Amino acid sequence: MTAILDALTALNTSLDKLEIAAAQQEQKTLQTQQQDLFGGGYNMIDPAILAQKLDVTIERIEQVLREG
């Protein structure tokens, strides 16, 4: 069970780092480019893809917890 807790802690840390990196990238983009209010013309992390990957990860963790 310790391995699962370690994995969950690592996942949480990674998510924190991802949130910080996304916020920094957004600020950098807004500072260096004029914001396009209609086209959304800069590349960001796609929230739908990120949410899907997190859902899959959570499902796998729940499955491991059920089996353990």
C-alpha positions in Angstrom: 0.0 0.0 0.0 3.0 2.3 0.6 3.8 2.1 -3.1 0.3 3.3 -4.0 0.6 6.2 -1.6 4.0 7.1 -3.0 2.6 7.0 -6.5 -0.4 9.2 -5.5 2.0 11.7 -3.9 4.1 11.8 -7.0 1.0 12.3 -9.1 -0.1 15.2 -7.0 3.3 16.8 -7.1 3.4 16.4 -10.9 -0.1 18.0 -11.2 1.1 20.9 -9.0 4.1 21.4 -11.3 1.9 21.2 -14.4 -0.4 23.9 -13.1 2.5 26.1 -12.3 4.1 25.6 -15.7 0.8 26.2 -17.5 0.2 29.4 -15.6 3.8 30.6 -16.4 3.4 29.7 -20.1 0.1 31.6 -20.2 1.7 34.7 -18.6 4.7 34.5 -21.0 2.4 34.2 -24.0 0.2 37.1 -22.9 3.3 39.3 -22.3 4.9 38.6 -25.7 1.9 38.6 -28.0 -1.2 40.6 -28.4 -4.1 38.6 -27.1 -6.4 37.4 -29.8 -9.8 37.6 -28.3 -11.6 35.9 -31.2 -9.2 33.2 -32.4 -7.5 31.9 -29.4 -4.3 32.0 -31.5 -1.7 30.6 -29.1 -0.9 27.0 -28.2 -1.8 25.9 -24.7 -2.4 22.6 -23.0 -5.7 21.2 -24.2 -7.8 20.9 -21.1 -10.0 18.2 -22.6 -7.0 15.9 -23.3 -5.5 16.6 -19.9 -8.8 15.8 -18.2 -9.1 12.6 -20.2 -5.6 11.5 -19.2 -6.3 12.3 -15.5 -9.6 10.3 -15.7 -7.7 7.3 -17.0 -5.1 7.6 -14.3 -7.7 7.9 -11.6 -9.6 4.9 -12.9 -6.4 2.8 -12.9 -5.6 3.9 -9.3 -9.1 3.1 -8.2 -8.8 -0.4 -9.8 -5.5 -1.0 -8.0 -7.1 0.1 -4.7 -10.1 -2.3 -5.3 -7.7 -5.2 -6.0 -5.5 -4.4 -3.0 
